[in-house]
Amino acid sequence: MESNDITSTDAILFQEDDIDNVIDKFMEARIKLASCVQDIPNAILNPGFNHDVAKARLAFRDMRKSIFSIIEPLIAAQKRDADRIANLETCLGEMYSKWQNEKNKNDKAEETILQLTTQTISQSQFCANLGAVLGNFLWISSKFPQMTNIWLHDNQMKMEEFLSIVKTVFESFVDTFKLNFPPLHNDECQFVMALMGTTTNISSTPLGRQFLATNHTGMNLIKQLIKSLALIPKGSGDGLKRLMIMTLYNVSLNRVGLPFLLELKVDGYIGPCLIDDTVPIDIQVSALYLLQSLTYNLTDPYILQRIIDSIPMERIKLLAVSLNNDNNISKVAQEVVANINNCKSSADTVSQVSSSTDNN
């Protein structure tokens, strides 16, 4: 296409040179005609006049042919340009029509997306509100041990599904609001609190503790709770953390649950709950109750040393001798210290007996 355009341009330039030549010839012809007109009276009498007229006529014919040979390509080129412009205008019109159609489709798609987004937000809010309402009713119902026992006796598969839902919702909630939980009256927060509160009530019964400590779904939930203890923010997450620790404490009362928690090294996650007075008193008490259960009749010296290394022992001793007995915090701290001392004494006795046996 480009080579054709270059050839056409060269032809036009060549034809412009021909026009200049024709103009020069016209000028020469005009001068000669003027001379001829002056010489007509004498030329008529000249015997060669007819020959000169014929020669001039032939020259004019050649000149006309030259003019047409120049003009016709120009007209053809102009027509080609006009056709090209018409084709370009047609293509432009088609492209504009396609663009307009695509724009209309995009506008409709954006409108649909906006409608779906609005519907999704509305449905999400409705589901969150529904979950908060039904969750709170479930939490209230689970306060009655006979109710949770019915669930565990007659609907163990549904209980597995429930615990799986609790784990998924809890994990998603903590991951979404890890830095700062929404207010307690928020539907999402109410929903998670209700699920965790129900789980805590389930763990408060012997059958519930056994289920959480032995069922695969329950064990996964316990692992998730322990792993998430360090992720719960202070202040906005205090209520949820208290329920989590209470659930772990209840599980520790089970003969299978206690070694399971020790195996998961839960003691390493509750130390920060006792580090200073900025932690709410009810969380400190719950953490001390869990420690009291973990250290009760503990005979393994390695686990004992691990627990001592992972908790603020000096602060627990201060709590044990303090006059502040809010929520029995001083009493529970004394029990923890007593358990640890008893464990140390037992370990020392075993060590002495072992040494004596070796010497004998």
DRENFI-488326 format. One record per residue (C-alpha): z, x, y; residue in three letters. Coordinates in steps of 0.02 Angstrom, whole numbers, plus 50000, padded with zeros to 5 digits. Each point is the difference from the previous one (the first is absolute). Last residue first. Layout:
% residues N
<w Z	u X	v Y	rest Ala>
...
This chain:
% residues 360
<w 54804	u 51157	v 47530	rest Asn>
<w 49927	u 50062	v 50164	rest Asn>
<w 49855	u 49876	v 49989	rest Asp>
<w 50118	u 49856	v 49969	rest Thr>
<w 50106	u 50048	v 50148	rest Ser>
<w 49847	u 50012	v 50111	rest Ser>
<w 49941	u 49827	v 49944	rest Ser>
<w 50171	u 49926	v 50029	rest Val>
<w 50006	u 50077	v 50173	rest Gln>
<w 49825	u 49936	v 50044	rest Ser>
<w 50040	u 49825	v 49936	rest Val>
<w 50158	u 50000	v 50105	rest Thr>
<w 49905	u 50061	v 50153	rest Asp>
<w 49868	u 49865	v 49977	rest Ala>
<w 50133	u 49867	v 49981	rest Ser>
<w 50088	u 50062	v 50156	rest Ser>
<w 49836	u 50001	v 50097	rest Lys>
<w 49959	u 49824	v 49943	rest Cys>
<w 50174	u 49942	v 50050	rest Asn>
<w 49977	u 50079	v 50171	rest Asn>
<w 49831	u 49914	v 50019	rest Ile>
<w 50072	u 49833	v 49949	rest Asn>
<w 50148	u 50020	v 50119	rest Ala>
<w 49885	u 50043	v 50146	rest Val>
<w 49892	u 49848	v 49963	rest Val>
<w 50154	u 49889	v 49983	rest Glu>
<w 50070	u 50063	v 50165	rest Gln>
<w 49833	u 49960	v 50085	rest Ala>
<w 50011	u 49823	v 49930	rest Val>
<w 50174	u 49978	v 50073	rest Lys>
<w 49953	u 50070	v 50170	rest Ser>
<w 49845	u 49890	v 50012	rest Ile>
<w 50095	u 49843	v 49952	rest Asn>
<w 49885	u 49895	v 50111	rest Asn>
<w 50082	u 50077	v 50152	rest Asp>
<w 50142	u 50113	v 49942	rest Asn>
<w 50005	u 50118	v 50147	rest Asn>
<w 50163	u 50096	v 49980	rest Leu>
<w 49904	u 50151	v 49936	rest Ser>
<w 50053	u 50096	v 49844	rest Val>
<w 49853	u 49948	v 49889	rest Ala>
<w 49877	u 50001	v 50146	rest Leu>
<w 50042	u 50182	v 50032	rest Leu>
<w 49974	u 50040	v 49816	rest Lys>
<w 49830	u 49913	v 50006	rest Ile>
<w 49957	u 50104	v 50153	rest Arg>
<w 50041	u 50161	v 49909	rest Glu>
<w 49895	u 49949	v 49849	rest Met>
<w 49840	u 49967	v 50098	rest Pro>
<w 49896	u 49960	v 49844	rest Ile>
<w 49863	u 50097	v 49909	rest Ser>
<w 50098	u 50154	v 49945	rest Asp>
<w 50143	u 49897	v 49928	rest Ile>
<w 49875	u 49892	v 49905	rest Ile>
<w 49912	u 50151	v 49928	rest Arg>
<w 50167	u 50076	v 49949	rest Gln>
<w 50047	u 49841	v 49907	rest Leu>
<w 49830	u 49992	v 49917	rest Ile>
<w 50025	u 50177	v 49936	rest Tyr>
<w 50179	u 49967	v 49947	rest Pro>
<w 49950	u 49851	v 49890	rest Asp>
<w 50159	u 49900	v 49968	rest Thr>
<w 49990	u 49859	v 50127	rest Leu>
<w 50139	u 49874	v 49968	rest Asn>
<w 49956	u 49910	v 50164	rest Tyr>
<w 49890	u 50114	v 50105	rest Thr>
<w 49847	u 49887	v 50011	rest Leu>
<w 50105	u 49843	v 50027	rest Ser>
<w 50100	u 50077	v 50142	rest Gln>
<w 49840	u 50068	v 50075	rest Leu>
<w 49925	u 49825	v 50001	rest Leu>
<w 50158	u 49930	v 50079	rest Tyr>
<w 49993	u 50139	v 50129	rest Leu>
<w 49820	u 49955	v 50044	rest Ala>
<w 50047	u 49817	v 50021	rest Ser>
<w 50147	u 50050	v 50112	rest Val>
<w 49888	u 50111	v 50107	rest Gln>
<w 49872	u 49860	v 50014	rest Ile>
<w 50136	u 49877	v 50054	rest Asp>
<w 50067	u 50123	v 50129	rest Ile>
<w 49835	u 50018	v 50090	rest Pro>
<w 49934	u 50180	v 50004	rest Val>
<w 50030	u 50081	v 50170	rest Thr>
<w 50172	u 50053	v 49935	rest Asp>
<w 49932	u 50152	v 49908	rest Asp>
<w 49922	u 50068	v 49839	rest Ile>
<w 50043	u 49859	v 49882	rest Leu>
<w 49831	u 49912	v 49983	rest Cys>
<w 49914	u 50171	v 50002	rest Pro>
<w 50082	u 50038	v 49830	rest Gly>
<w 49926	u 49845	v 49919	rest Ile>
<w 49832	u 50076	v 49949	rest Tyr>
<w 50061	u 50152	v 49903	rest Gly>
<w 50121	u 49892	v 49901	rest Asp>
<w 49851	u 49900	v 49934	rest Val>
<w 49952	u 50148	v 49892	rest Lys>
<w 49875	u 49897	v 49897	rest Leu>
<w 50090	u 50056	v 49842	rest Glu>
<w 50164	u 49947	v 50077	rest Leu>
<w 49926	u 49829	v 50034	rest Leu>
<w 49941	u 49982	v 49819	rest Phe>
<w 50167	u 50065	v 49936	rest Pro>
<w 50086	u 49857	v 50094	rest Leu>
<w 49873	u 49864	v 49959	rest Gly>
<w 50019	u 50011	v 49812	rest Val>
<w 50189	u 49970	v 50002	rest Arg>
<w 49980	u 49875	v 50142	rest Asn>
<w 50114	u 50017	v 50150	rest Leu>
<w 49873	u 50117	v 50080	rest Ser>
<w 49879	u 49852	v 50014	rest Val>
<w 50123	u 49910	v 50115	rest Asn>
<w 50015	u 50155	v 50109	rest Tyr>
<w 49811	u 50017	v 50011	rest Leu>
<w 49987	u 49819	v 50057	rest Thr>
<w 50138	u 50027	v 50128	rest Met>
<w 49908	u 50154	v 50064	rest Ile>
<w 49840	u 49900	v 50025	rest Met>
<w 50091	u 49855	v 50083	rest Leu>
<w 50083	u 50120	v 50124	rest Arg>
<w 49832	u 50082	v 50035	rest Lys>
<w 49921	u 49832	v 50044	rest Leu>
<w 50135	u 49959	v 50126	rest Gly>
<w 49995	u 50173	v 50078	rest Asp>
<w 49811	u 50004	v 50024	rest Gly>
<w 49991	u 49960	v 50187	rest Ser>
<w 50145	u 50115	v 50041	rest Gly>
<w 49953	u 50157	v 49907	rest Lys>
<w 49828	u 50006	v 49922	rest Pro>
<w 49978	u 49981	v 49811	rest Ile>
<w 49898	u 50146	v 49934	rest Leu>
<w 50142	u 50097	v 49917	rest Ala>
<w 50046	u 49852	v 49891	rest Leu>
<w 49818	u 49975	v 49949	rest Ser>
<w 50002	u 50113	v 49846	rest Lys>
<w 50156	u 49914	v 49934	rest Ile>
<w 49928	u 49826	v 50026	rest Leu>
<w 49834	u 50048	v 49920	rest Gln>
<w 50085	u 50071	v 49846	rest Lys>
<w 50102	u 49840	v 49983	rest Ile>
<w 49840	u 49896	v 50013	rest Leu>
<w 49918	u 50104	v 49865	rest Asn>
<w 50151	u 49973	v 49888	rest Met>
<w 49989	u 49812	v 50025	rest Gly>
<w 49816	u 49998	v 49953	rest Thr>
<w 50033	u 50103	v 49843	rest His>
<w 50148	u 49894	v 49945	rest Asn>
<w 50155	u 50098	v 49950	rest Thr>
<w 50105	u 50028	v 50157	rest Ala>
<w 49941	u 49847	v 50098	rest Leu>
<w 50023	u 49886	v 49849	rest Phe>
<w 50172	u 50068	v 49959	rest Gln>
<w 50057	u 49977	v 50179	rest Arg>
<w 49935	u 49821	v 49998	rest Gly>
<w 50089	u 49959	v 49837	rest Leu>
<w 50164	u 50072	v 50066	rest Pro>
<w 49984	u 49901	v 50164	rest Thr>
<w 50001	u 50082	v 50172	rest Ser>
<w 49826	u 50070	v 49972	rest Ser>
<w 49924	u 49827	v 50023	rest Ile>
<w 50096	u 49981	v 50164	rest Asn>
<w 49931	u 50166	v 50062	rest Thr>
<w 49824	u 49948	v 49950	rest Thr>
<w 50020	u 49837	v 50097	rest Thr>
<w 50059	u 50098	v 50152	rest Gly>
<w 49849	u 50115	v 49983	rest Met>
<w 49880	u 49853	v 49996	rest Leu>
<w 50089	u 49913	v 50144	rest Ala>
<w 50003	u 50159	v 50105	rest Met>
<w 49814	u 50025	v 49969	rest Val>
<w 49959	u 49821	v 50054	rest Phe>
<w 50116	u 50003	v 50151	rest Gln>
<w 49921	u 50162	v 50058	rest Cys>
<w 49825	u 49928	v 49986	rest Glu>
<w 50056	u 49840	v 50087	rest Asp>
<w 50082	u 50092	v 50147	rest Asn>
<w 50180	u 49943	v 50029	rest His>
<w 50063	u 50173	v 49949	rest Leu>
<w 49899	u 50086	v 50134	rest Pro>
<w 49854	u 50108	v 49941	rest Pro>
<w 50036	u 50165	v 49910	rest Phe>
<w 49978	u 50164	v 50093	rest Asn>
<w 49925	u 50162	v 49937	rest Leu>
<w 49952	u 49945	v 49823	rest Lys>
<w 49928	u 49832	v 50053	rest Phe>
<w 49841	u 49999	v 49895	rest Thr>
<w 50060	u 50114	v 49859	rest Asp>
<w 50167	u 49910	v 49988	rest Val>
<w 49915	u 49830	v 49994	rest Phe>
<w 49869	u 50054	v 49873	rest Ser>
<w 50132	u 50074	v 49884	rest Glu>
<w 50110	u 49844	v 50014	rest Phe>
<w 49855	u 49881	v 49971	rest Val>
<w 49939	u 50095	v 49847	rest Thr>
<w 50174	u 50028	v 49925	rest Lys>
<w 50054	u 49819	v 50029	rest Val>
<w 49837	u 49935	v 49926	rest Ile>
<w 50029	u 50106	v 49843	rest Ser>
<w 50178	u 49934	v 49991	rest Leu>
<w 49934	u 49821	v 50008	rest Phe>
<w 49867	u 50032	v 49868	rest Glu>
<w 50132	u 50072	v 49883	rest Glu>
<w 50111	u 49849	v 50034	rest Met>
<w 49853	u 49887	v 49959	rest Lys>
<w 49984	u 50087	v 49832	rest Met>
<w 50188	u 49984	v 49973	rest Gln>
<w 49997	u 49813	v 50031	rest Asn>
<w 50127	u 49914	v 49886	rest Asp>
<w 50146	u 50121	v 49987	rest His>
<w 49977	u 50101	v 50160	rest Leu>
<w 49962	u 49850	v 50111	rest Trp>
<w 50142	u 49900	v 49922	rest Ile>
<w 50117	u 50147	v 50027	rest Asn>
<w 49948	u 50006	v 50183	rest Thr>
<w 50051	u 49817	v 50021	rest Met>
<w 50164	u 50018	v 49906	rest Gln>
<w 50044	u 50146	v 50113	rest Pro>
<w 49990	u 49892	v 50158	rest Phe>
<w 49953	u 50108	v 50149	rest Lys>
<w 49821	u 49996	v 49936	rest Ser>
<w 49974	u 49827	v 50074	rest Ser>
<w 50036	u 50062	v 50177	rest Ile>
<w 49877	u 50143	v 49980	rest Trp>
<w 49869	u 49882	v 49931	rest Leu>
<w 50021	u 49884	v 50149	rest Phe>
<w 49985	u 50152	v 50114	rest Asn>
<w 49842	u 50054	v 49911	rest Gly>
<w 49925	u 49826	v 50014	rest Leu>
<w 50022	u 50001	v 50189	rest Val>
<w 49951	u 50181	v 50029	rest Ala>
<w 49852	u 49988	v 49881	rest Gly>
<w 49937	u 49842	v 50087	rest Leu>
<w 50017	u 50085	v 50170	rest Asn>
<w 49907	u 50153	v 49937	rest Ala>
<w 49868	u 49891	v 49919	rest Cys>
<w 49975	u 49901	v 50161	rest Phe>
<w 49991	u 50157	v 50105	rest Gln>
<w 49873	u 50074	v 49880	rest Ser>
<w 49901	u 49837	v 49999	rest Gln>
<w 49992	u 50001	v 50191	rest Ser>
<w 49955	u 50184	v 50005	rest Ile>
<w 49866	u 49972	v 49868	rest Thr>
<w 49931	u 49848	v 50091	rest Gln>
<w 49990	u 50096	v 50164	rest Thr>
<w 49916	u 50145	v 49913	rest Thr>
<w 49880	u 49881	v 49912	rest Leu>
<w 49954	u 49918	v 50167	rest Gln>
<w 49976	u 50169	v 50084	rest Leu>
<w 49896	u 50062	v 49854	rest Ile>
<w 49892	u 49843	v 50009	rest Thr>
<w 49973	u 50024	v 50187	rest Glu>
<w 49956	u 50181	v 49972	rest Glu>
<w 49877	u 49949	v 49863	rest Ala>
<w 49922	u 49867	v 50113	rest Lys>
<w 49978	u 50128	v 50139	rest Asp>
<w 49930	u 50125	v 49876	rest Asn>
<w 49874	u 49871	v 49936	rest Lys>
<w 49949	u 49955	v 50178	rest Asn>
<w 49978	u 50185	v 50040	rest Lys>
<w 49896	u 50023	v 49843	rest Glu>
<w 49887	u 49854	v 50052	rest Asn>
<w 49985	u 50068	v 50177	rest Gln>
<w 49957	u 50172	v 49934	rest Trp>
<w 49867	u 49924	v 49887	rest Lys>
<w 49925	u 49903	v 50147	rest Ser>
<w 50006	u 50155	v 50108	rest Tyr>
<w 49910	u 50098	v 49865	rest Met>
<w 49867	u 49865	v 49984	rest Glu>
<w 49974	u 49994	v 50189	rest Gly>
<w 49991	u 50189	v 50009	rest Leu>
<w 49873	u 50002	v 49859	rest Cys>
<w 49893	u 49871	v 50093	rest Thr>
<w 50015	u 50097	v 50164	rest Glu>
<w 49951	u 50159	v 49908	rest Leu>
<w 49849	u 49913	v 49925	rest Asn>
<w 49946	u 49935	v 50172	rest Ala>
<w 50024	u 50172	v 50075	rest Ile>
<w 49894	u 50075	v 49860	rest Arg>
<w 49864	u 49869	v 50027	rest Asp>
<w 49999	u 50036	v 50188	rest Ala>
<w 49990	u 50186	v 49966	rest Asp>
<w 49854	u 49971	v 49881	rest Arg>
<w 49913	u 49891	v 50131	rest Lys>
<w 50024	u 50135	v 50132	rest Gln>
<w 49930	u 50130	v 49881	rest Ala>
<w 49847	u 49890	v 49967	rest Ala>
<w 49974	u 49972	v 50188	rest Ile>
<w 50012	u 50187	v 50030	rest Leu>
<w 49883	u 50035	v 49855	rest Pro>
<w 49873	u 49877	v 50077	rest Glu>
<w 50011	u 50071	v 50176	rest Ile>
<w 49940	u 50177	v 49963	rest Ile>
<w 49851	u 49958	v 49889	rest Ser>
<w 49959	u 49859	v 50120	rest Phe>
<w 49988	u 50122	v 50146	rest Ile>
<w 49894	u 50121	v 49901	rest Ser>
<w 49881	u 49861	v 49949	rest Lys>
<w 49985	u 49948	v 50182	rest Arg>
<w 49959	u 50179	v 50050	rest Met>
<w 49866	u 50011	v 49866	rest Asp>
<w 49920	u 49841	v 50067	rest Arg>
<w 50012	u 50065	v 50178	rest Phe>
<w 49912	u 50161	v 49947	rest Ala>
<w 49861	u 49901	v 49915	rest Leu>
<w 49973	u 49900	v 50158	rest Arg>
<w 49994	u 50159	v 50102	rest Ala>
<w 49866	u 50073	v 49884	rest Lys>
<w 49899	u 49841	v 50007	rest Ala>
<w 50009	u 50002	v 50190	rest Val>
<w 49948	u 50184	v 50004	rest Asp>
<w 49849	u 49966	v 49890	rest His>
<w 49949	u 49854	v 50108	rest Asn>
<w 50008	u 50111	v 50153	rest Phe>
<w 49893	u 50140	v 49930	rest Gly>
<w 49843	u 49951	v 50099	rest Pro>
<w 50095	u 50015	v 50164	rest Asn>
<w 49953	u 49863	v 50125	rest Leu>
<w 50153	u 49906	v 49950	rest Ile>
<w 50101	u 50158	v 50018	rest Ala>
<w 49956	u 50019	v 50186	rest Asn>
<w 50067	u 49830	v 50045	rest Pro>
<w 50141	u 50020	v 49875	rest Ile>
<w 50058	u 50169	v 50067	rest Asp>
<w 50147	u 49933	v 50096	rest Gln>
<w 50048	u 49890	v 49854	rest Val>
<w 49979	u 50149	v 49884	rest Cys>
<w 50118	u 50107	v 50102	rest Ser>
<w 50129	u 49862	v 49998	rest Ala>
<w 49970	u 49979	v 49815	rest Leu>
<w 50022	u 50189	v 49972	rest Lys>
<w 50163	u 50000	v 50094	rest Ile>
<w 50058	u 49847	v 49904	rest Arg>
<w 49945	u 50078	v 49836	rest Ala>
<w 50099	u 50157	v 50035	rest Glu>
<w 50152	u 49896	v 50040	rest Met>
<w 49974	u 49897	v 49846	rest Phe>
<w 49982	u 50159	v 49896	rest Lys>
<w 50164	u 50063	v 50067	rest Asp>
<w 50079	u 49833	v 49957	rest Ile>
<w 49928	u 50011	v 49825	rest Val>
<w 50073	u 50174	v 49978	rest Asn>
<w 50171	u 49942	v 50058	rest Asp>
<w 49988	u 49855	v 49879	rest Ile>
<w 49957	u 50121	v 49860	rest Asp>
<w 50159	u 50099	v 50037	rest Asp>
<w 50100	u 49838	v 49988	rest Glu>
<w 49916	u 49970	v 49832	rest Gln>
<w 50067	u 50166	v 49935	rest Phe>
<w 50176	u 49954	v 50055	rest Leu>
<w 49981	u 49831	v 49914	rest Ile>
<w 49939	u 50083	v 49841	rest Ala>
<w 50145	u 50121	v 50001	rest Asp>
<w 50122	u 49855	v 50016	rest Thr>
<w 49918	u 49907	v 49855	rest Ser>
<w 50009	u 50155	v 49892	rest Thr>
<w 50184	u 50023	v 50043	rest Ile>
<w 50037	u 49816	v 49959	rest Asp>
<w 49909	u 50015	v 49833	rest Asn>
<w 50099	u 50158	v 49958	rest Ser>
<w 50164	u 49907	v 50037	rest Glu>
<w 49958	u 49859	v 49881	rest Met>
